[in-house]
């Protein structure tokens, strides 16, 4: 039972880490587009 719940927690942490990574990439892409528009 504990093994199953810890696996679920691990999956949830992985999903959160992936979502944070995607948001960071999107922010970087938006900044690159903004700097290109400003130039």
N, CA, C and O atoms as a Tripos MOL2 file, in Angstrom:
@<TRIPOS>MOLECULE
protein
  156   155    39     0     0
PROTEIN
NO_CHARGES

@<TRIPOS>ATOM
      1 N           0.8430   -1.2040    0.0000 N.3       1 UNK1
      2 CA          0.0000    0.0000    0.0000 C.3       1 UNK1
      3 C           0.8790    1.2550    0.0000 C.2       1 UNK1
      4 O           0.6520    2.1790   -0.7820 O.2       1 UNK1
      5 N           1.8740    1.2790    0.8760 N.am      2 UNK2
      6 CA          2.7490    2.4540    0.9360 C.3       2 UNK2
      7 C           3.5590    2.5740   -0.3560 C.2       2 UNK2
      8 O           3.8230    3.6810   -0.8250 O.2       2 UNK2
      9 N           3.9500    1.4410   -0.9250 N.am      3 UNK3
     10 CA          4.7300    1.4780   -2.1570 C.3       3 UNK3
     11 C           3.9020    2.1130   -3.2750 C.2       3 UNK3
     12 O           4.4230    2.8870   -4.0780 O.2       3 UNK3
     13 N           2.6150    1.7820   -3.3210 N.am      4 UNK4
     14 CA          1.7400    2.3250   -4.3600 C.3       4 UNK4
     15 C           1.5860    3.8380   -4.2070 C.2       4 UNK4
     16 O           1.6420    4.5700   -5.1950 O.2       4 UNK4
     17 N           1.3920    4.3070   -2.9770 N.am      5 UNK5
     18 CA          1.2020    5.7410   -2.7460 C.3       5 UNK5
     19 C           2.4970    6.5050   -3.0270 C.2       5 UNK5
     20 O           2.4530    7.6210   -3.5450 O.2       5 UNK5
     21 N           3.6520    5.9160   -2.6910 N.am      6 UNK6
     22 CA          4.9180    6.5980   -2.9510 C.3       6 UNK6
     23 C           5.1660    6.6760   -4.4560 C.2       6 UNK6
     24 O           5.7350    7.6520   -4.9440 O.2       6 UNK6
     25 N           4.7400    5.6540   -5.1880 N.am      7 UNK7
     26 CA          4.8640    5.6770   -6.6430 C.3       7 UNK7
     27 C           3.9940    6.7900   -7.2060 C.2       7 UNK7
     28 O           4.3920    7.4960   -8.1320 O.2       7 UNK7
     29 N           2.7960    6.9390   -6.6350 N.am      8 UNK8
     30 CA          1.8960    8.0060   -7.0800 C.3       8 UNK8
     31 C           2.5170    9.3720   -6.8150 C.2       8 UNK8
     32 O           2.4480   10.2640   -7.6610 O.2       8 UNK8
     33 N           3.1270    9.5360   -5.6360 N.am      9 UNK9
     34 CA          3.7830   10.8080   -5.3000 C.3       9 UNK9
     35 C           4.9230   11.0850   -6.2730 C.2       9 UNK9
     36 O           5.1220   12.2240   -6.6950 O.2       9 UNK9
     37 N           5.6770   10.0340   -6.6290 N.am     10 UNK10
     38 CA          6.7820   10.2000   -7.5660 C.3      10 UNK10
     39 C           6.2480   10.6640   -8.9210 C.2      10 UNK10
     40 O           6.8020   11.5840   -9.5230 O.2      10 UNK10
     41 N           5.1800   10.0370   -9.3990 N.am     11 UNK11
     42 CA          4.5740   10.4240  -10.6820 C.3      11 UNK11
     43 C           4.1230   11.8740  -10.6300 C.2      11 UNK11
     44 O           4.3330   12.6310  -11.5780 O.2      11 UNK11
     45 N           3.5040   12.2610   -9.5190 N.am     12 UNK12
     46 CA          2.9900   13.6290   -9.3890 C.3      12 UNK12
     47 C           4.1490   14.6320   -9.4040 C.2      12 UNK12
     48 O           4.0430   15.6940  -10.0160 O.2      12 UNK12
     49 N           5.2520   14.2960   -8.7330 N.am     13 UNK13
     50 CA          6.4220   15.1810   -8.7160 C.3      13 UNK13
     51 C           7.0200   15.2960  -10.1170 C.2      13 UNK13
     52 O           7.4440   16.3770  -10.5250 O.2      13 UNK13
     53 N           7.0550   14.1790  -10.8580 N.am     14 UNK14
     54 CA          7.5870   14.2020  -12.2220 C.3      14 UNK14
     55 C           6.7320   15.0990  -13.1060 C.2      14 UNK14
     56 O           7.2610   15.8840  -13.8940 O.2      14 UNK14
     57 N           5.4180   14.9840  -12.9800 N.am     15 UNK15
     58 CA          4.5100   15.8150  -13.7800 C.3      15 UNK15
     59 C           4.7360   17.2850  -13.4640 C.2      15 UNK15
     60 O           4.7860   18.1160  -14.3700 O.2      15 UNK15
     61 N           4.8730   17.6100  -12.1810 N.am     16 UNK16
     62 CA          5.0810   19.0050  -11.7780 C.3      16 UNK16
     63 C           6.4060   19.5240  -12.3500 C.2      16 UNK16
     64 O           6.4830   20.6600  -12.8200 O.2      16 UNK16
     65 N           7.4460   18.6850  -12.3070 N.am     17 UNK17
     66 CA          8.7600   19.0880  -12.8160 C.3      17 UNK17
     67 C           8.6820   19.3420  -14.3240 C.2      17 UNK17
     68 O           9.2630   20.3050  -14.8250 O.2      17 UNK17
     69 N           7.9640   18.4760  -15.0440 N.am     18 UNK18
     70 CA          7.8090   18.6450  -16.4950 C.3      18 UNK18
     71 C           7.0380   19.9230  -16.7960 C.2      18 UNK18
     72 O           7.4220   20.6800  -17.6880 O.2      18 UNK18
     73 N           5.9550   20.1740  -16.0620 N.am     19 UNK19
     74 CA          5.1590   21.3810  -16.2940 C.3      19 UNK19
     75 C           5.9900   22.6320  -16.0360 C.2      19 UNK19
     76 O           5.9030   23.6020  -16.7890 O.2      19 UNK19
     77 N           6.7980   22.6150  -14.9720 N.am     20 UNK20
     78 CA          7.6570   23.7660  -14.6690 C.3      20 UNK20
     79 C           8.6620   23.9790  -15.7960 C.2      20 UNK20
     80 O           8.9380   25.1180  -16.1740 O.2      20 UNK20
     81 N           9.2060   22.9010  -16.3300 N.am     21 UNK21
     82 CA         10.1630   23.0050  -17.4230 C.3      21 UNK21
     83 C           9.5160   23.5970  -18.6620 C.2      21 UNK21
     84 O          10.1160   24.4290  -19.3420 O.2      21 UNK21
     85 N           8.2800   23.1680  -18.9620 N.am     22 UNK22
     86 CA          7.5640   23.6970  -20.1260 C.3      22 UNK22
     87 C           7.3170   25.1860  -19.9530 C.2      22 UNK22
     88 O           7.5030   25.9580  -20.8940 O.2      22 UNK22
     89 N           6.8980   25.6020  -18.7580 N.am     23 UNK23
     90 CA          6.6310   27.0240  -18.5100 C.3      23 UNK23
     91 C           7.9050   27.8420  -18.6940 C.2      23 UNK23
     92 O           7.8650   28.9420  -19.2450 O.2      23 UNK23
     93 N           9.0390   27.3040  -18.2310 N.am     24 UNK24
     94 CA         10.3080   28.0170  -18.3500 C.3      24 UNK24
     95 C          10.6780   28.1830  -19.8240 C.2      24 UNK24
     96 O          11.1380   29.2490  -20.2330 O.2      24 UNK24
     97 N          10.4790   27.1380  -20.6150 N.am     25 UNK25
     98 CA         10.7920   27.2060  -22.0480 C.3      25 UNK25
     99 C           9.8850   28.2250  -22.7310 C.2      25 UNK25
    100 O          10.3380   28.9890  -23.5840 O.2      25 UNK25
    101 N           8.6050   28.2390  -22.3580 N.am     26 UNK26
    102 CA          7.6730   29.1940  -22.9600 C.3      26 UNK26
    103 C           8.0740   30.6240  -22.6190 C.2      26 UNK26
    104 O           8.0190   31.5050  -23.4780 O.2      26 UNK26
    105 N           8.4780   30.8620  -21.3670 N.am     27 UNK27
    106 CA          8.9110   32.2060  -20.9610 C.3      27 UNK27
    107 C          10.1410   32.6300  -21.7550 C.2      27 UNK27
    108 O          10.2400   33.7770  -22.1930 O.2      27 UNK27
    109 N          11.0790   31.7000  -21.9410 N.am     28 UNK28
    110 CA         12.3000   32.0100  -22.6870 C.3      28 UNK28
    111 C          11.9570   32.3090  -24.1450 C.2      28 UNK28
    112 O          12.5270   33.2220  -24.7410 O.2      28 UNK28
    113 N          11.0350   31.5480  -24.7160 N.am     29 UNK29
    114 CA         10.6260   31.7730  -26.1080 C.3      29 UNK29
    115 C           9.9530   33.1330  -26.2510 C.2      29 UNK29
    116 O          10.2160   33.8550  -27.2130 O.2      29 UNK29
    117 N           9.0930   33.4860  -25.3100 N.am     30 UNK30
    118 CA          8.4160   34.7900  -25.3540 C.3      30 UNK30
    119 C           9.4390   35.9150  -25.2390 C.2      30 UNK30
    120 O           9.3260   36.9210  -25.9390 O.2      30 UNK30
    121 N          10.4280   35.7620  -24.3740 N.am     31 UNK31
    122 CA         11.4590   36.7850  -24.2120 C.3      31 UNK31
    123 C          12.2650   36.9270  -25.4990 C.2      31 UNK31
    124 O          12.6080   38.0410  -25.8940 O.2      31 UNK31
    125 N          12.5670   35.8150  -26.1520 N.am     32 UNK32
    126 CA         13.3270   35.8610  -27.4070 C.3      32 UNK32
    127 C          12.5160   36.5750  -28.4810 C.2      32 UNK32
    128 O          13.0620   37.3740  -29.2410 O.2      32 UNK32
    129 N          11.2230   36.2940  -28.5490 N.am     33 UNK33
    130 CA         10.3490   36.9510  -29.5340 C.3      33 UNK33
    131 C          10.2750   38.4400  -29.2360 C.2      33 UNK33
    132 O          10.3550   39.2560  -30.1540 O.2      33 UNK33
    133 N          10.1240   38.8070  -27.9650 N.am     34 UNK34
    134 CA         10.0390   40.2260  -27.5880 C.3      34 UNK34
    135 C          11.3180   40.9630  -27.9880 C.2      34 UNK34
    136 O          11.2530   42.0610  -28.5390 O.2      34 UNK34
    137 N          12.4760   40.3670  -27.7130 N.am     35 UNK35
    138 CA         13.7440   41.0270  -28.0350 C.3      35 UNK35
    139 C          13.9000   41.1620  -29.5480 C.2      35 UNK35
    140 O          14.4790   42.1370  -30.0280 O.2      35 UNK35
    141 N          13.3850   40.1870  -30.2990 N.am     36 UNK36
    142 CA         13.4780   40.2470  -31.7560 C.3      36 UNK36
    143 C          12.5760   41.3660  -32.2880 C.2      36 UNK36
    144 O          12.9340   42.0620  -33.2380 O.2      36 UNK36
    145 N          11.3990   41.5310  -31.6640 N.am     37 UNK37
    146 CA         10.4710   42.5890  -32.0800 C.3      37 UNK37
    147 C          11.0610   43.9600  -31.7580 C.2      37 UNK37
    148 O          10.9260   44.8980  -32.5440 O.2      37 UNK37
    149 N          11.7230   44.0750  -30.5900 N.am     38 UNK38
    150 CA         12.2930   45.3550  -30.1730 C.3      38 UNK38
    151 C          13.4440   45.7630  -31.0920 C.2      38 UNK38
    152 O          13.6100   46.9470  -31.3860 O.2      38 UNK38
    153 N          14.2350   44.7990  -31.5440 N.am     39 UNK39
    154 CA         15.4280   45.0990  -32.3520 C.3      39 UNK39
    155 C          15.0570   45.7010  -33.7060 C.2      39 UNK39
    156 O          15.9390   46.0110  -34.5070 O.2      39 UNK39
@<TRIPOS>BOND
     1     1     2 1
     2     2     3 1
     3     3     4 2
     4     3     5 am
     5     5     6 1
     6     6     7 1
     7     7     8 2
     8     7     9 am
     9     9    10 1
    10    10    11 1
    11    11    12 2
    12    11    13 am
    13    13    14 1
    14    14    15 1
    15    15    16 2
    16    15    17 am
    17    17    18 1
    18    18    19 1
    19    19    20 2
    20    19    21 am
    21    21    22 1
    22    22    23 1
    23    23    24 2
    24    23    25 am
    25    25    26 1
    26    26    27 1
    27    27    28 2
    28    27    29 am
    29    29    30 1
    30    30    31 1
    31    31    32 2
    32    31    33 am
    33    33    34 1
    34    34    35 1
    35    35    36 2
    36    35    37 am
    37    37    38 1
    38    38    39 1
    39    39    40 2
    40    39    41 am
    41    41    42 1
    42    42    43 1
    43    43    44 2
    44    43    45 am
    45    45    46 1
    46    46    47 1
    47    47    48 2
    48    47    49 am
    49    49    50 1
    50    50    51 1
    51    51    52 2
    52    51    53 am
    53    53    54 1
    54    54    55 1
    55    55    56 2
    56    55    57 am
    57    57    58 1
    58    58    59 1
    59    59    60 2
    60    59    61 am
    61    61    62 1
    62    62    63 1
    63    63    64 2
    64    63    65 am
    65    65    66 1
    66    66    67 1
    67    67    68 2
    68    67    69 am
    69    69    70 1
    70    70    71 1
    71    71    72 2
    72    71    73 am
    73    73    74 1
    74    74    75 1
    75    75    76 2
    76    75    77 am
    77    77    78 1
    78    78    79 1
    79    79    80 2
    80    79    81 am
    81    81    82 1
    82    82    83 1
    83    83    84 2
    84    83    85 am
    85    85    86 1
    86    86    87 1
    87    87    88 2
    88    87    89 am
    89    89    90 1
    90    90    91 1
    91    91    92 2
    92    91    93 am
    93    93    94 1
    94    94    95 1
    95    95    96 2
    96    95    97 am
    97    97    98 1
    98    98    99 1
    99    99   100 2
   100    99   101 am
   101   101   102 1
   102   102   103 1
   103   103   104 2
   104   103   105 am
   105   105   106 1
   106   106   107 1
   107   107   108 2
   108   107   109 am
   109   109   110 1
   110   110   111 1
   111   111   112 2
   112   111   113 am
   113   113   114 1
   114   114   115 1
   115   115   116 2
   116   115   117 am
   117   117   118 1
   118   118   119 1
   119   119   120 2
   120   119   121 am
   121   121   122 1
   122   122   123 1
   123   123   124 2
   124   123   125 am
   125   125   126 1
   126   126   127 1
   127   127   128 2
   128   127   129 am
   129   129   130 1
   130   130   131 1
   131   131   132 2
   132   131   133 am
   133   133   134 1
   134   134   135 1
   135   135   136 2
   136   135   137 am
   137   137   138 1
   138   138   139 1
   139   139   140 2
   140   139   141 am
   141   141   142 1
   142   142   143 1
   143   143   144 2
   144   143   145 am
   145   145   146 1
   146   146   147 1
   147   147   148 2
   148   147   149 am
   149   149   150 1
   150   150   151 1
   151   151   152 2
   152   151   153 am
   153   153   154 1
   154   154   155 1
   155   155   156 2
@<TRIPOS>SUBSTRUCTURE
     1 UNK1         2 RESIDUE 1 A UNK
     2 UNK2         6 RESIDUE 1 A UNK
     3 UNK3        10 RESIDUE 1 A UNK
     4 UNK4        14 RESIDUE 1 A UNK
     5 UNK5        18 RESIDUE 1 A UNK
     6 UNK6        22 RESIDUE 1 A UNK
     7 UNK7        26 RESIDUE 1 A UNK
     8 UNK8        30 RESIDUE 1 A UNK
     9 UNK9        34 RESIDUE 1 A UNK
    10 UNK10       38 RESIDUE 1 A UNK
    11 UNK11       42 RESIDUE 1 A UNK
    12 UNK12       46 RESIDUE 1 A UNK
    13 UNK13       50 RESIDUE 1 A UNK
    14 UNK14       54 RESIDUE 1 A UNK
    15 UNK15       58 RESIDUE 1 A UNK
    16 UNK16       62 RESIDUE 1 A UNK
    17 UNK17       66 RESIDUE 1 A UNK
    18 UNK18       70 RESIDUE 1 A UNK
    19 UNK19       74 RESIDUE 1 A UNK
    20 UNK20       78 RESIDUE 1 A UNK
    21 UNK21       82 RESIDUE 1 A UNK
    22 UNK22       86 RESIDUE 1 A UNK
    23 UNK23       90 RESIDUE 1 A UNK
    24 UNK24       94 RESIDUE 1 A UNK
    25 UNK25       98 RESIDUE 1 A UNK
    26 UNK26      102 RESIDUE 1 A UNK
    27 UNK27      106 RESIDUE 1 A UNK
    28 UNK28      110 RESIDUE 1 A UNK
    29 UNK29      114 RESIDUE 1 A UNK
    30 UNK30      118 RESIDUE 1 A UNK
    31 UNK31      122 RESIDUE 1 A UNK
    32 UNK32      126 RESIDUE 1 A UNK
    33 UNK33      130 RESIDUE 1 A UNK
    34 UNK34      134 RESIDUE 1 A UNK
    35 UNK35      138 RESIDUE 1 A UNK
    36 UNK36      142 RESIDUE 1 A UNK
    37 UNK37      146 RESIDUE 1 A UNK
    38 UNK38      150 RESIDUE 1 A UNK
    39 UNK39      154 RESIDUE 1 A UNK
